[in-house]
Amino acid sequence: MTNESFQEQKELEYNFLTVLNLVVDFRYRTLASCNENQQCKKSTLVFNTA
């Protein structure tokens, strides 16, 4: 593996983790903001399985 491709892989991993963090944060805030709202729970469930 060349140094360049190693750098690219690191950037890909970083981007993936950033997106993952955003998704988790979004899901957490969605759950927190609607708590016991039944309609919201359904849409979050769809989001979980997507």
C-alpha positions as CSV (number, residue, x, y, z in Angstrom):
1,M,0.0,0.0,0.0
2,T,1.4,3.4,-1.0
3,N,1.4,6.3,1.3
4,E,-1.1,8.1,-0.9
5,S,-3.7,5.3,-0.8
6,F,-3.2,5.0,3.0
7,Q,-4.1,8.7,3.3
8,E,-7.2,8.2,1.1
9,Q,-8.4,5.4,3.3
10,K,-7.9,7.4,6.4
11,E,-10.0,10.2,4.9
12,L,-12.7,7.8,3.9
13,E,-12.8,6.3,7.4
14,Y,-13.0,9.8,8.9
15,N,-15.8,10.8,6.5
16,F,-17.7,7.7,7.4
17,L,-17.4,8.3,11.1
18,T,-18.5,11.9,10.7
19,V,-21.6,10.8,8.9
20,L,-22.3,8.1,11.4
21,N,-22.0,10.6,14.2
22,L,-24.5,12.9,12.5
23,V,-26.9,10.1,12.0
24,V,-26.7,8.9,15.6
25,D,-27.0,12.5,16.8
26,F,-30.0,13.1,14.6
27,R,-31.7,9.9,15.8
28,Y,-31.0,10.7,19.4
29,R,-32.5,14.2,19.1
30,T,-35.5,12.9,17.2
31,L,-36.2,10.4,19.9
32,A,-35.6,12.9,22.7
33,S,-37.8,15.6,21.1
34,C,-40.9,13.5,20.6
35,N,-40.5,11.0,23.5
36,E,-44.0,9.5,23.9
37,N,-45.4,10.7,20.6
38,Q,-46.7,7.5,18.9
39,Q,-46.5,8.9,15.3
40,C,-42.9,10.0,15.9
41,K,-41.9,6.5,17.2
42,K,-43.2,4.9,14.0
43,S,-41.2,7.2,11.7
44,T,-38.1,6.7,13.9
45,L,-38.6,2.9,13.5
46,V,-38.6,3.3,9.7
47,F,-35.4,5.3,10.0
48,N,-33.8,2.6,12.1
49,T,-34.4,-0.1,9.6
50,A,-33.5,2.0,6.6
